Amino acid sequence: MKSVAPGTMDQSAGNQSAKSVKIMTWNILAQCLVRRTLFPGSDCLKWKDRGPAITQEIVDYGPDVICLQEVDRLADHQTVLSAAGYEVLHVIGGYEEDGKQHGLLIGWKQDLLHLVDQKVIRFDEQQFKSRVGLSRATRNVGLIAGLAFKHHPGGLVIGTAHLFWTTSSSGGNPPDELDYGPSGFKRSESL
């Protein structure tokens, strides 16, 4: 988990009184992706054991902002996170009709922040500088959220993604190919 004090990131901004924000990111392994055949004796992979432990761990750390990947069983997480004072944004990215069951979640403490804007990126639909013919469709998505502080000026833009990638089918290294900023993301003067 990372705690970020915006005032310390850009000394030239002259904003030394900026709010410190604690951010947690976690790939929680969607239950629909668990392969019990690989770990037949691992009861810790059962959702009844794992699910409550995951959300309780998040609540115990108490981050201001949460970025989760491989999220399914949203209702289980949302019940605990809502009771702990979080608002959440969850997307599968429009692939639900194709049978995809897991997605991304960005959550924030609702007494500290509010959602200003959001953007879902479907990576299969993006044009990269060098796309290999017959590249594998991955159904990878990214989620970006613009969050403004409720009680003082400023905010943050935060994003999360879950990338499925294989060297044999992609023809490249995703970190070299992915170049996303908040393009197409509505700019807000309150951020």
Phi, psi and omega in degrees: 000140183243136174252124186244126174255103185308326181295337180270350183278327181226093183296334182287345183289339179072016182251074183277351181263015183296152181288137172280138183235128178263123185242134176240136173233144186200129169272108189269004179058095179304138181299327180292346179259354180293131178250093182298334180295334178282332182225067188297333182262010185264088178294341179296345177277350180290136185299324182299333177268317187282316186303304180298326180294322180296307183293326178292323177298318178299311181299320181296322177288329176064045179292156175283326181227139180238133171238115181242143176243158182058051181264118166233183183052047184306320183302323179296315180290316186297323179300311182289316182294320177297317179296333179270004175094019180258146168253145184230151174238122183232133177223146169257341172095020178087005180262009181302320181293342177269002178096001178291133186247351185237156182206210185244152178223132168242127179235154180211152177291120187288345175275352182250321189226160170220153183284129178256319182201163177212155177213134174254133178248123174261105189297330178296338182265359181272149177264119178262163183295332179216092179266132180274137178304143181061030176301146181291133172282123187257340187061028176289142177227158172234154179227128178239136178231135171262119183241131178252144176291143181280327191247003173201164184295156175102183181174201179209156172248124183229146180222159176214154179210156172234115186249119172268129187209138171230140183295325184291333184256342186266334180072013181190181181253116184310317180301332177283332185267332185275123179221079183248128167244194179279039179296136183079359180269124185299124180281136179238130180294341179283350176261000000 
